[in-house]
Amino acid sequence: MKRVLSAIRIALRALEVNKARSALTMLGIVIGVAAVIATVAVGSGATQRVRQQIASIGSNVIIIIPGSMTSSGLHMGTGNAATLTESDVKDISAQCPEVAAAAPAVRGAGQIVYGDNNWATAILGTTPAYLTIRDVAVAKGASFTDHDVDSANKVALLGQTVVDNLFNGTDPIGQIIRIKQIPVTVTGVLERKGQSPTGQDQDDIILLPISTAKRKVLGIRSGNADAVNAIMIQAKDASQIHAAQDSVSALLRQRHHLQPKEDDDFSIRNMEEIFAAQETSSRVMSLMLAAVASVSLIVGGIGIMNIMLVSVRERTREIGLRQAVGAKTRDILTQFLVEATTLSLAGGVVGTVVGISASAVISKLANWQTVIGVGAVLLAVLFSAMVGIAFGYYPARKAAYMDPIEALRYE
């Protein structure tokens, strides 16, 4: 232990003699560690953002959309045919035991007017079950009810973006807005959800009872009155998602009288699978960025080896004198290894500070969430120390096994 402490003291004195050279040598390690920490923080932030967006969609959610059918040899694109109905939703709820809830949805858009303010937003007609499936809470007021759906009452729930742009701080509960000249009473305000995984503002929306949306606002034709744009389904738990998909698919094929060789006239999308793929892509990108940034550490290690070789050459006579007075091979080897490791570790510590600062700056300027994990920081510092040992070993070994007679003759 005493020998190690002595080697550390000698190493620190040697580094202090050439402060400028030591600082420049550390620079490569500083840049490498900072780059690794910053890129991992950005990648982790992206992964966390994907997870938050997945959570905003709801848990165990399956979406069914109409279309994707073949008629007279012509393949219809998804969403181009009215093949799903409210009756399908009722049968799914009644006959599929793996399904916890199902809700129909019809979509549209329109100009919303309140007083002198107006705002163009998305209009969604649905049922109260939609709020459960999408895990949407009512932040203020109350939701519409099944009675409102049955009676086609002119009531609405507003997203926060709509409230912000229409009411200017006025309490919207109980106020009457006009949607395409139709007066509608605001019963509640939805909790803020933020952006969807596709970048859409989930708070820029108005929810209406589906009957109200169809009959009074969106003007659905009577010949197609039962049709819906989508069906939202929530499986009872994550383990039953695929079973729910199979059960719903079989039921819809039966209801739509599709023969075994006929294509589905609907498409089922498991949102968790889609978002899992996005999260995997985000992680792979993070690893790639970290790998690229790690190259800087290798370059810094080469710089350390180069400077240590120069140091060994400059201190050849010193090495010969130490050997002559009894210094052992391992003592000299330890001394130079400690010098290299100290340079690398010091660079790692400074690089950590720079990397954390850079992550904060990126988060502020780019409005991008960054997540700095303790594990990533420790790994970067540990890797910097390993770089110092790996690249410092060759110069240290060269010094340790130097011929003492030749070293004393060196000028």
Backbone torsions as a table, in degrees:
resi	resn	phi	psi	omega
1	MET	NA	-40.6	179.2
2	LYS	-62.1	-39.6	-179.4
3	ARG	-64.1	-39.2	-180.0
4	VAL	-65.4	-45.8	179.1
5	LEU	-62.4	-39.1	177.3
6	SER	-63.8	-43.1	178.7
7	ALA	-61.5	-38.6	179.1
8	ILE	-64.6	-43.0	180.0
9	ARG	-63.4	-44.5	179.3
10	ILE	-63.2	-42.0	-179.2
11	ALA	-62.9	-43.9	-179.6
12	LEU	-64.8	-38.8	177.7
13	ARG	-64.0	-40.7	-179.9
14	ALA	-64.4	-39.3	179.0
15	LEU	-70.6	-32.4	-178.9
16	GLU	-69.6	-29.5	179.9
17	VAL	-62.2	-38.8	-179.0
18	ASN	-115.0	70.6	-174.3
19	LYS	-63.2	-46.8	-177.0
20	ALA	-62.4	-44.4	-179.7
21	ARG	-65.6	-39.3	178.3
22	SER	-63.7	-42.5	-179.5
23	ALA	-63.7	-43.4	179.2
24	LEU	-66.2	-34.7	177.9
25	THR	-65.9	-38.6	179.6
26	MET	-69.3	-21.2	-172.8
27	LEU	-56.4	-40.7	179.5
28	GLY	-62.1	-41.5	178.2
29	ILE	-67.3	-40.8	179.0
30	VAL	-57.8	-49.1	-179.4
31	ILE	-63.1	-42.6	-179.1
32	GLY	-62.1	-49.5	-179.1
33	VAL	-65.0	-42.6	179.4
34	ALA	-61.4	-42.7	-179.5
35	ALA	-64.4	-42.2	179.6
36	VAL	-62.6	-48.3	-177.7
37	ILE	-64.0	-43.2	-178.5
38	ALA	-65.6	-44.5	-178.4
39	THR	-68.5	-39.4	177.2
40	VAL	-65.3	-37.9	178.6
41	ALA	-63.9	-42.2	178.5
42	VAL	-65.9	-44.3	179.1
43	GLY	-63.8	-41.8	178.9
44	SER	-65.7	-36.3	176.4
45	GLY	-63.0	-40.6	178.2
46	ALA	-64.0	-42.5	179.3
47	THR	-63.3	-42.8	180.0
48	GLN	-66.1	-35.6	178.8
49	ARG	-64.3	-40.9	177.4
50	VAL	-61.5	-42.5	179.8
51	ARG	-62.9	-40.3	178.9
52	GLN	-65.1	-38.8	179.0
53	GLN	-68.1	-36.6	176.1
54	ILE	-62.1	-44.6	179.8
55	ALA	-62.8	-32.7	-178.9
56	SER	-69.9	-22.5	178.3
57	ILE	-73.6	-33.3	-175.5
58	GLY	120.2	167.5	-177.5
59	SER	-99.6	140.5	176.2
60	ASN	57.1	39.5	-174.3
61	VAL	-90.1	136.4	174.1
62	ILE	-124.5	135.7	179.1
63	ILE	-115.7	132.1	175.8
64	ILE	-114.2	128.3	178.1
65	ILE	-123.5	150.3	-176.7
66	PRO	-79.1	170.6	176.3
67	GLY	104.2	-152.2	-177.8
68	SER	52.1	47.4	179.5
69	MET	-123.5	159.7	-179.4
70	THR	-109.0	128.2	179.9
71	SER	-131.9	117.8	-179.5
72	SER	55.8	39.4	178.0
73	GLY	82.6	-3.1	-179.0
74	LEU	-100.5	123.4	-179.2
75	HIS	-85.0	118.0	-179.6
76	MET	-83.1	140.1	178.4
77	GLY	-72.1	159.3	-179.9
78	THR	-60.0	132.2	177.4
79	GLY	86.7	-0.6	-177.0
80	ASN	-91.7	-5.0	-178.6
81	ALA	-129.4	142.2	179.8
82	ALA	-86.3	81.4	-175.0
83	THR	-107.8	-7.0	179.4
84	LEU	-110.5	144.8	-176.8
85	THR	-135.3	167.3	175.1
86	GLU	-65.0	-29.3	177.2
87	SER	-64.7	-35.7	175.3
88	ASP	-59.4	-41.5	-178.6
89	VAL	-62.8	-44.1	-179.3
90	LYS	-62.5	-42.0	-179.8
91	ASP	-69.6	-36.4	177.4
92	ILE	-61.1	-46.0	179.8
93	SER	-62.9	-35.3	-174.4
94	ALA	-85.5	-31.4	-168.8
95	GLN	-113.5	-5.4	-179.4
96	CYS	-109.8	101.1	-174.9
97	PRO	-66.0	-20.5	-178.9
98	GLU	-80.2	-9.6	-175.8
99	VAL	-93.8	125.5	179.1
100	ALA	-83.9	-37.5	-178.9
101	ALA	-157.2	152.4	177.2
102	ALA	-142.0	141.4	-178.5
103	ALA	-141.5	134.7	175.0
104	PRO	-80.8	162.2	178.6
105	ALA	-148.3	133.4	169.8
106	VAL	-122.1	138.3	-174.5
107	ARG	-116.9	152.9	174.5
108	GLY	-164.6	-169.5	178.0
109	ALA	-148.6	155.1	-179.3
110	GLY	-170.5	168.4	178.2
111	GLN	-90.4	126.2	-178.9
112	ILE	-103.9	133.4	-176.4
113	VAL	-123.4	133.7	171.0
114	TYR	-140.7	115.4	-177.0
115	GLY	60.0	-125.0	179.8
116	ASP	-93.5	0.3	-177.7
117	ASN	-101.2	149.1	174.8
118	ASN	-144.7	155.7	-175.6
119	TRP	-154.2	132.3	176.6
120	ALA	-88.8	127.4	-175.5
121	THR	-147.6	172.1	176.8
122	ALA	-81.8	143.3	179.1
123	ILE	-117.5	128.1	-179.4
124	LEU	-125.6	120.5	173.8
125	GLY	-96.7	128.3	-175.3
126	THR	-157.4	-162.3	179.2
127	THR	-123.0	168.2	179.3
128	PRO	-57.6	-25.4	-179.9
129	ALA	-62.3	-24.8	179.2
130	TYR	-58.7	-39.9	-178.8
131	LEU	-63.4	-37.7	178.3
132	THR	-67.9	-45.8	-177.4
133	ILE	-63.0	-45.9	-177.4
134	ARG	-84.8	1.0	-179.7
135	ASP	55.9	46.0	179.9
136	VAL	-100.2	125.1	178.5
137	ALA	-100.0	151.8	174.1
138	VAL	-91.8	112.4	-175.6
139	ALA	-74.3	-30.3	-176.7
140	LYS	-148.6	140.2	-179.5
141	GLY	82.9	-147.0	-177.1
142	ALA	-143.0	156.0	178.4
143	SER	-77.8	161.7	169.5
144	PHE	-73.8	164.6	-172.2
145	THR	-118.7	174.2	175.0
146	ASP	-61.5	-32.5	176.6
147	HIS	-63.0	-40.0	177.2
148	ASP	-62.3	-37.1	178.0
149	VAL	-66.3	-46.3	-178.4
150	ASP	-64.4	-34.7	-175.5
151	SER	-95.4	-3.3	-177.7
152	ALA	55.4	43.1	178.8
153	ASN	-68.3	144.8	-177.0
154	LYS	-88.0	76.9	179.2
155	VAL	-128.7	159.8	-175.0
156	ALA	-150.5	153.0	169.1
157	LEU	-111.1	134.3	-176.6
158	LEU	-108.3	142.0	170.6
159	GLY	-76.7	160.1	-175.7
160	GLN	-62.2	-35.4	-179.9
161	THR	-63.8	-40.6	178.4
162	VAL	-64.4	-43.8	179.0
163	VAL	-60.4	-45.6	-178.1
164	ASP	-60.9	-36.2	-174.9
165	ASN	-89.9	-15.2	-178.2
166	LEU	-103.9	-37.3	-165.3
167	PHE	-104.9	-15.8	175.4
168	ASN	50.0	45.6	176.8
169	GLY	92.9	-10.7	177.7
170	THR	-74.4	143.1	177.9
171	ASP	-66.9	118.7	-176.2
172	PRO	-79.5	-16.4	-175.0
173	ILE	-63.0	125.4	179.3
174	GLY	87.0	-8.4	179.8
175	GLN	-77.0	155.0	179.5
176	ILE	-105.8	122.4	175.4
177	ILE	-109.5	164.7	179.2
178	ARG	-117.9	124.4	177.2
179	ILE	-114.5	110.1	-175.9
180	LYS	52.9	44.9	178.0
181	GLN	72.6	3.7	178.8
182	ILE	-94.7	121.7	178.9
183	PRO	-72.6	130.8	-178.6
184	VAL	-134.1	136.6	-179.5
185	THR	-91.5	132.9	178.5
186	VAL	-82.3	119.4	179.1
187	THR	-102.2	-20.0	-177.4
188	GLY	-164.1	163.9	177.2
189	VAL	-120.2	132.1	-177.0
190	LEU	-79.2	149.3	174.9
191	GLU	-65.6	144.4	-177.3
192	ARG	-65.0	134.3	-178.0
193	LYS	-113.7	-23.9	-179.9
194	GLY	81.3	-161.6	-177.2
195	GLN	-76.6	148.8	173.0
196	SER	-83.5	168.9	177.5
197	PRO	-59.1	-21.5	178.5
198	THR	-92.6	4.0	176.3
199	GLY	92.0	4.2	-179.9
200	GLN	-83.5	148.0	177.6
201	ASP	-79.2	108.9	-177.9
202	GLN	-74.3	-8.9	179.4
203	ASP	-95.1	-5.9	178.9
204	ASP	-93.1	72.8	-172.5
205	ILE	-158.4	153.9	172.0
206	ILE	-124.5	130.3	176.2
207	LEU	-101.9	131.7	177.5
208	LEU	-125.4	156.0	168.0
209	PRO	-56.8	138.7	-173.8
210	ILE	-60.2	-34.9	178.5
211	SER	-65.9	-39.9	178.4
212	THR	-65.6	-44.7	-179.5
213	ALA	-60.8	-44.4	-176.8
214	LYS	-69.8	-50.3	-170.4
215	ARG	-81.7	-31.8	-168.9
216	LYS	-118.1	-22.6	-173.5
217	VAL	-112.6	-52.9	-175.1
218	LEU	-88.3	-14.3	175.6
219	GLY	67.8	46.2	176.6
220	ILE	-66.1	132.7	-178.5
221	ARG	-66.3	144.8	-176.7
222	SER	-62.9	-29.8	179.5
223	GLY	-69.4	-15.6	-178.0
224	ASN	-130.1	34.3	-169.6
225	ALA	-67.5	-26.2	-175.9
226	ASP	-88.5	-10.1	-174.8
227	ALA	-71.6	149.6	176.0
228	VAL	-131.4	158.4	179.6
229	ASN	-81.9	-24.5	-178.0
230	ALA	-164.7	160.3	173.2
231	ILE	-125.6	125.0	177.0
232	MET	-97.8	131.7	-178.2
233	ILE	-128.4	143.5	173.8
234	GLN	-120.4	120.9	175.4
235	ALA	-72.3	157.0	-176.7
236	LYS	-64.0	-35.5	172.4
237	ASP	-156.7	171.1	-174.1
238	ALA	-61.3	-31.4	-177.8
239	SER	-71.4	-14.9	-177.0
240	GLN	-106.4	9.5	-177.4
241	ILE	-60.8	-49.4	-177.5
242	HIS	-68.0	-36.0	176.7
243	ALA	-65.0	-39.1	178.0
244	ALA	-64.9	-42.0	177.5
245	GLN	-58.8	-47.7	-178.3
246	ASP	-63.7	-42.6	-178.6
247	SER	-64.7	-45.2	-179.9
248	VAL	-65.7	-42.2	179.8
249	SER	-60.2	-45.6	179.9
250	ALA	-62.7	-41.9	-179.7
251	LEU	-64.8	-45.0	-178.6
252	LEU	-65.3	-39.3	177.5
253	ARG	-62.4	-39.6	178.3
254	GLN	-66.2	-45.4	-178.6
255	ARG	-66.0	-34.1	-177.5
256	HIS	-90.7	5.2	175.5
257	HIS	57.2	46.2	179.4
258	LEU	-90.3	133.5	178.0
259	GLN	-76.5	159.1	-177.2
260	PRO	-54.2	-33.7	-177.8
261	LYS	-87.9	-6.7	-179.1
262	GLU	-82.8	145.7	176.0
263	ASP	-70.6	157.0	172.6
264	ASP	-62.5	143.4	173.9
265	ASP	-99.7	28.1	178.5
266	PHE	-152.9	164.5	176.9
267	SER	-128.1	133.2	179.1
268	ILE	-109.1	128.0	-179.1
269	ARG	-121.7	123.2	175.1
270	ASN	-90.3	107.1	-172.8
271	MET	-64.1	-32.6	-178.0
272	GLU	-66.5	-35.6	178.0
273	GLU	-66.2	-41.3	179.5
274	ILE	-62.6	-46.4	-177.0
275	PHE	-73.8	-28.6	175.0
276	ALA	-63.8	-38.6	177.2
277	ALA	-65.1	-39.8	177.5
278	GLN	-63.9	-41.7	-179.7
279	GLU	-66.0	-39.5	177.5
280	THR	-62.8	-43.2	177.9
281	SER	-60.8	-41.2	179.6
282	SER	-63.5	-40.9	179.3
283	ARG	-66.3	-42.6	179.2
284	VAL	-61.3	-42.3	178.2
285	MET	-63.1	-39.6	178.1
286	SER	-61.4	-44.0	179.2
287	LEU	-64.5	-39.1	178.7
288	MET	-64.2	-43.6	178.8
289	LEU	-62.9	-43.0	179.2
290	ALA	-63.8	-38.6	179.1
291	ALA	-64.6	-41.8	178.2
292	VAL	-64.4	-43.3	179.5
293	ALA	-64.5	-30.9	-179.8
294	SER	-64.6	-22.6	177.7
295	VAL	-59.6	-34.5	178.4
296	SER	-61.1	-36.0	177.5
297	LEU	-65.8	-38.3	178.3
298	ILE	-64.7	-43.0	177.7
299	VAL	-61.6	-41.7	177.1
300	GLY	-62.4	-37.4	177.5
301	GLY	-64.1	-39.1	177.2
302	ILE	-64.1	-37.9	176.6
303	GLY	-62.4	-40.5	177.9
304	ILE	-62.8	-46.0	-179.7
305	MET	-61.0	-40.9	-179.9
306	ASN	-62.8	-46.9	-179.5
307	ILE	-67.1	-37.1	179.0
308	MET	-66.5	-36.2	176.3
309	LEU	-64.7	-40.4	176.3
310	VAL	-62.9	-41.8	-179.6
311	SER	-63.3	-41.9	178.3
312	VAL	-61.5	-42.4	-179.5
313	ARG	-64.4	-43.1	-178.8
314	GLU	-67.5	-28.6	-174.0
315	ARG	-107.8	26.6	-178.5
316	THR	-58.8	-47.4	-179.5
317	ARG	-63.8	-37.2	177.9
318	GLU	-61.6	-41.3	179.3
319	ILE	-63.2	-42.6	178.9
320	GLY	-62.5	-42.0	179.2
321	LEU	-64.0	-41.8	179.9
322	ARG	-64.4	-39.2	178.0
323	GLN	-66.4	-37.2	-177.5
324	ALA	-66.9	-30.6	-178.8
325	VAL	-94.6	10.1	170.8
326	GLY	112.6	3.7	178.2
327	ALA	-66.0	133.9	-178.8
328	LYS	-87.8	165.3	-179.7
329	THR	-56.3	-43.9	-177.0
330	ARG	-67.8	-28.6	178.5
331	ASP	-65.0	-46.0	-179.7
332	ILE	-69.1	-40.2	177.8
333	LEU	-60.1	-45.2	179.3
334	THR	-62.6	-41.9	-178.1
335	GLN	-58.4	-50.5	-176.5
336	PHE	-73.4	-31.6	175.4
337	LEU	-66.5	-38.9	178.0
338	VAL	-64.1	-40.0	177.4
339	GLU	-59.9	-47.0	-178.7
340	ALA	-65.3	-42.4	-178.3
341	THR	-68.7	-38.1	178.1
342	THR	-62.6	-44.6	176.6
343	LEU	-57.3	-47.1	-176.4
344	SER	-67.6	-43.4	180.0
345	LEU	-66.1	-41.5	177.9
346	ALA	-61.0	-43.0	176.2
347	GLY	-62.5	-36.3	178.6
348	GLY	-64.9	-41.2	179.8
349	VAL	-65.8	-47.1	178.5
350	VAL	-63.8	-41.4	179.0
351	GLY	-62.0	-34.3	177.5
352	THR	-62.9	-45.2	178.3
353	VAL	-62.0	-45.0	-179.7
354	VAL	-64.6	-42.1	-179.3
355	GLY	-63.6	-43.1	178.7
356	ILE	-64.6	-42.1	178.3
357	SER	-63.7	-43.1	179.5
358	ALA	-62.3	-38.9	178.5
359	SER	-62.6	-41.3	179.5
360	ALA	-65.0	-40.3	179.8
361	VAL	-65.7	-43.6	178.5
362	ILE	-60.6	-43.6	-179.4
363	SER	-61.4	-39.5	-176.8
364	LYS	-76.7	-46.6	-175.2
365	LEU	-74.8	-41.3	-176.5
366	ALA	-92.4	-1.8	-177.1
367	ASN	52.8	44.9	-176.4
368	TRP	-121.3	129.3	-179.7
369	GLN	-68.1	129.3	175.1
370	THR	-121.6	144.0	-179.2
371	VAL	-125.9	117.2	-179.3
372	ILE	-99.9	110.4	179.8
373	GLY	-89.9	142.0	178.3
374	VAL	-60.7	-37.8	180.0
375	GLY	-60.9	-41.6	-179.6
376	ALA	-65.5	-40.0	179.9
377	VAL	-65.7	-48.3	-180.0
378	LEU	-62.1	-39.6	179.7
379	LEU	-64.2	-40.8	-179.8
380	ALA	-65.1	-43.0	179.6
381	VAL	-67.4	-43.0	178.6
382	LEU	-61.8	-41.4	179.1
383	PHE	-64.6	-36.6	178.3
384	SER	-64.4	-38.8	177.3
385	ALA	-65.4	-40.3	178.1
386	MET	-64.7	-35.3	176.7
387	VAL	-63.0	-42.7	179.1
388	GLY	-61.4	-42.7	179.9
389	ILE	-67.9	-44.8	-176.4
390	ALA	-64.0	-45.6	-176.1
391	PHE	-87.2	-14.5	178.0
392	GLY	-90.5	-12.1	-175.2
393	TYR	-66.1	-44.1	-177.2
394	TYR	-61.9	-49.6	176.6
395	PRO	-61.0	-39.2	-179.4
396	ALA	-64.8	-41.8	179.7
397	ARG	-66.5	-38.3	179.0
398	LYS	-62.2	-39.8	179.1
399	ALA	-70.4	-41.5	-175.1
400	ALA	-66.3	-34.9	-176.3
401	TYR	-102.0	22.3	177.8
402	MET	-72.9	141.4	177.1
403	ASP	-69.1	119.7	-176.0
404	PRO	-62.0	-33.2	-179.9
405	ILE	-68.1	-47.6	178.4
406	GLU	-63.4	-35.7	-180.0
407	ALA	-66.2	-38.7	179.1
408	LEU	-70.6	-27.2	178.6
409	ARG	-80.4	-15.7	-173.9
410	TYR	-66.1	136.4	177.8
411	GLU	-126.3	NA	NA
